[in-house]
Amino acid sequence: MTGRLQEKVIVITGASSGIGEQVAMQIAAEGAIPVLIARTEEKLRVLAGKIKTTYNTPCYYYVLDVSKETEVNTVFAKILADAGQIDILVNNAGFGIFKTFEEATMVEVKDMFEVNVFGLVACTKAVLSHMLEKDSGQIINIASLAGKIATPKSSAYAATKHAVLGFTNSLRMELSSTNIYVTAINPGPIDTNFFDIADQSGTYVKNMGRYMLKPTYVAEQIVKVMRTKKREVNLPKWMNIGPKLFALFPGLFERVAGKSLSKK
């Protein structure tokens, strides 16, 4: 199967599992060239091999911790040397820890900001000059509905996602006179290994598991936006109403929803 993504070089951070892995498989099916970035080499090697065998397409992979700025710059320079160009960047790497702010350590808070915010910013910075030079490209930032509506036991995580949305919205305006598109994806909870760290007690998954999105569905929406160039996508789609209600009636929303949203 081929389409508009044919031979597009698409870099995906956090690509070794979950929605990153699913995006890589789906874009390869459409003829794109996936560039996989994650911290675990063995998972990357296996996934890259699977993509090459299944779709008969080139697939690059690089071991990288996006919180290491110097390493980010080195890896992206290597990508450009190896692949020749970068057409789309999917900033997907991130993690959360669901604790009250009192319970969370400053190390945990800083680590979330280093990966979720500064890692995303560093990867964007590393690719932006290249996209500006060729006056084309797309940057897709995987934020969260937590960046729209903060919930209990995720004060630090929600803060990182609010930062991602602020950065994304400002960058979009800065690039409005170019052919570089900037998109935010705001999913709710997804059934991935994200919760191995975020919810070590298993309480959140137990209480909210039936509402979790499937990673294949989220990946489909991310790939779809590579064609439609939307500014922002909330998932599931019915959650478009949530941020609007919160903006109109924040106090009421917090009182009514706060109790149920505490089930982390």
Secondary structure, DSSP 8 states (H G I E B T S, - for coil): ---TTTT-EEEEESTTSHHHHHHHHHHHHTT-EEEEEES-HHHHHHHHHHHHHHH----EEEE--TT-HHHHHHHHHHHHHHHS---EEEE---------TTTS-HHHHHHHHIIIIIIHHHHHHHHHHHHHHHT-EEEEEE--GGGTS--TT-HHHHHHHHHHHHHHHHHHHHTTTTTEEEEEEEE--BSSTHHHHHTTTSHHHHHHGGG-B-HHHHHHHHHHHHHH--SEEEESGGGGHHHHHHHH-HHHHHHHHHHHHT--
